[in-house]
Amino acid sequence: MARILLIEDSPTDTAVLTQLLQRHGHQVLTASSAEEGIEVARRELPDLVLMDVVLPGMNGFQATRALSRDSATGAIPVLIVSTKGMETDKAWGMRQGAKGYIVKPPEEGALVAQINELLGADA
């Protein structure tokens, strides 16, 4: 079981992803903005962060960059889960420090496989 921080501003997406993650045995922490997510990540040091891109205020790309460059959170893998599915978005997300990128709505098997891969790499 991993502790996963979900940074997502949509209550519907938060509920769906939380249920999916809990069904696979993970503990879920949530934040509805990038700024709140960065605070929670620094305080709780989760095993993985699932990051939306389109967020109020700071966007997910900026938050990913902030987390990956922070000495306290830099080792936490960030998986971007976004409606922004163009190759340029994916490339930009990876350049900001993300370890993976999945387009919404995620297929459960693919999302779980990506999470397991990232957790396995850091376990």
N, C-alpha and C positions, 0 to 999 in steps of 0.2 A: 504494500500500500504506500502510495506517495502522497505528499501534501502538494496540491496543485493550486496555484493562484490564477484565477480567471479574471482578466481585466476586460470587461464588456459592459457597454452602456445600455444595451437592450434587455429589458426584464425578461422578455420571451426567450431570447438566445441564452441568457444567464440560466434560466430555469431548465431549458432543454439540455444544455451542456453540463450543468451541475448533476442532473439526473443520470446522464450518460456516464459521467466520470464516477459517480457514487456506485452505479451498477457494476463498474469494473473494480470496485474496492478502494477508490481513492478518496482522500479527504479533500474537500474543496473550500478554498478561501475565495472571497469575491471582492471586487472593487469596481465601481461604476465610472471611474475616470482614471486617466493616466497618472495624474498627480497622486490620487489616493492609492493607486496600484503600486507606485514607487515606494510610498510610505509603508504599505503593508509588506512589500517584498523586503525592505530593509529591516523591518521589525520582526517578521515571522521567518524569513529565510526559507521559502518553500523549495521543494525539489525541482519544480518546473513552473514556468509562467505561460499561460495561454493568453495571447495578446490580440485584441481587436485593433484595427487601424483607425477606423473612423470613430473618433471619440470627441467629447466636448473639451474645449481648451487644447491642451497638448495632445498631439495625435500619437498613434501607436508606434509609428516609426521613431519619433522623438523619444518616446518612453523606452523603447527597445535600446536605443543608443545610450540613454542615460543609465539603464540597468547594466548593460554590457560593459560600460566604461567605469562603473563604480566598483571600487575594490571589495566592498561588502557583498555585492550582488553579481559581480562579473562572472562567477562560475555557474550561476543558475541558468540553465538553458531556456531560451524564449522560443516558443512556437507561435507564429502568427497565424490567426484564424480570421480571415477577412473576406468581404464581398469583393474586394479589389483583386481581380484575378489576372491582370495582364502580366506578361513576362517582365516588363519593366518594374512593376510593383514588387514582384517576387525578388528580382535582382536587388532592388533598393532595400527591401526588408533584410535580406541576407547581408548586405553591406553595412547595415546598422547594427549587426551582431546577432540577428535571429539564427537559430540552428535549424529551423524548418519553416515551411509556409504551406498552409492548406486553405483552399477556397471554400467559403460558405455556400450552401450548407454542407458541412463535412459528412462524408460517408463514415458511419460508425467504425467499421473495420479498419479503414485507412487511418482515421484519427487515432484509434487505440494503438495500431501498429507503430505509428510515428511517435506517440507518447512513450510506448515501451522501448522503442529504439533509443530515444533521447535519454530516458531514465537509465537504461542499461549501459549507455556510454559513460554515464557519470556515477554509476553505482559502485 
